[in-house]
Amino acid sequence: MSMGQMLLVLLGLVLFSTMIISFYSVFINQMQALEFILYRMQGLKIVDFNFQKIEAELISNSKSFATLYDEFANNTSPVDTFYVNQIPYVVYIKSIKSTVTGSPVTGATSYMRIDVKAVCRFASNDSLEIGRESNPISKVFGDIFGPGVN
């Protein structure tokens, strides 16, 4: 084998190994993205579960509108923790007096906006937020049985 042929073989080997490394790098990134999507979907289901729980408490009249408002008003601490496949989802719920469109108001009202945020702690140092403090997942509830919240 001449020197030129040897250089071509070495260049081919370097090109092939670069392609293999980049393929596995892309593959690992895609797997991480898929994992984040699954964590986010589970977090959204947990957020929806909390909305349904609040709605059921209001409709069944097991808790009054004012009681639910007081329970979550100015709440900054975790309300509950759900474990899915040993992965904790910490849930934060906050209630705010609002208009029917969800805009905050002061004084008496018949509507409250519930802001829910879930934090998934999937690794020792990594977490994924579903809803944020500045942009939470919100739903507006109306008091259909009583006078609202003062």
C-alpha positions in Angstrom: 0.0 0.0 0.0 1.4 3.4 -0.9 1.4 6.5 1.3 -1.6 8.0 -0.6 -3.7 4.9 -0.2 -2.9 4.8 3.5 -3.9 8.4 4.0 -7.2 7.8 2.2 -7.9 4.8 4.4 -7.1 6.8 7.6 -9.3 9.7 6.3 -12.2 7.3 5.6 -11.8 5.8 9.1 -11.9 9.3 10.7 -15.0 10.3 8.6 -16.8 7.1 9.5 -16.0 7.4 13.3 -17.2 11.1 13.2 -20.5 10.0 11.6 -21.0 7.2 14.2 -20.4 9.6 17.1 -22.7 12.3 15.7 -25.4 9.7 15.1 -25.3 8.5 18.7 -25.2 12.1 19.9 -28.4 12.9 18.0 -30.0 9.7 19.2 -29.2 10.5 22.8 -30.6 14.0 22.4 -33.8 12.6 20.9 -34.2 10.2 23.8 -33.8 13.0 26.3 -36.4 15.1 24.5 -38.8 12.2 24.5 -38.2 11.7 28.2 -38.9 15.4 28.9 -42.1 15.2 26.9 -43.3 12.2 28.9 -42.5 14.0 32.2 -44.4 17.1 31.0 -47.4 15.0 29.9 -47.6 13.3 33.3 -47.3 16.7 35.0 -50.2 18.1 32.9 -52.3 15.1 33.9 -51.5 15.8 37.6 -52.4 19.5 37.1 -55.7 18.5 35.4 -56.4 16.1 38.3 -56.1 19.0 40.8 -58.5 21.1 38.7 -61.0 18.3 38.6 -60.6 17.7 42.4 -61.4 21.4 43.1 -64.3 21.4 40.7 -65.7 18.2 42.3 -65.4 19.8 45.8 -67.3 22.9 44.5 -70.0 21.0 42.7 -70.6 18.5 45.5 -70.7 21.4 48.0 -68.2 19.5 50.2 -66.2 22.8 50.4 -67.6 26.2 49.9 -66.2 28.7 47.4 -64.8 30.9 50.2 -63.2 28.0 52.0 -61.4 26.9 48.8 -60.3 30.5 48.2 -58.9 30.8 51.8 -57.2 27.4 51.6 -55.1 28.4 48.6 -54.9 32.3 48.9 -51.3 33.6 48.9 -50.0 30.0 49.0 -46.3 29.6 48.2 -45.7 26.2 49.8 -46.3 22.8 48.2 -49.8 21.5 48.5 -49.2 17.9 47.6 -46.6 15.5 46.2 -47.5 12.8 43.7 -45.1 9.9 42.9 -45.2 8.3 39.5 -42.7 5.5 39.0 -40.7 6.8 42.0 -40.5 10.3 40.4 -41.9 13.1 42.6 -44.2 15.7 41.2 -44.6 18.6 43.7 -47.8 20.6 43.3 -48.3 24.2 44.1 -51.8 25.8 44.0 -52.7 29.4 44.5 -56.1 31.1 44.4 -56.7 34.7 43.3 -59.9 36.8 43.3 -60.6 37.5 39.6 -63.1 38.5 37.0 -64.7 36.0 34.7 -61.7 36.4 32.3 -59.2 35.7 35.0 -58.0 39.2 35.6 -57.2 39.9 39.3 -59.6 42.1 41.2 -59.9 43.3 44.8 -63.1 43.3 46.8 -66.0 40.9 46.6 -66.3 38.7 43.5 -68.0 35.5 42.4 -65.0 34.2 40.5 -61.6 33.0 41.5 -58.6 32.0 39.4 -56.7 28.9 40.4 -53.0 28.8 39.4 -51.4 25.4 39.5 -47.7 24.6 39.0 -46.1 21.2 39.2 -42.3 20.6 39.6 -41.0 17.2 38.5 -37.7 16.2 40.2 -36.5 13.5 37.9 -32.9 13.5 38.9 -30.9 14.6 41.9 -30.0 18.0 40.4 -32.6 18.3 37.6 -36.2 19.4 37.7 -38.8 20.3 35.2 -41.5 22.9 35.8 -45.0 22.4 34.4 -46.3 25.9 34.7 -44.2 28.7 36.2 -44.7 31.4 38.8 -44.8 34.0 36.0 -46.9 31.8 33.6 -48.9 29.2 35.6 -51.6 26.9 34.3 -54.8 28.6 35.3 -58.5 28.0 35.4 -61.3 30.3 36.5 -64.0 29.0 38.8 -67.3 30.7 39.5 -69.4 30.5 42.6 -72.8 29.0 41.5 -74.2 28.2 44.9 -73.3 31.3 47.0 -72.4 34.9 47.3 -68.8 34.5 46.2 -65.7 35.7 48.1 -65.5 39.0 50.1 
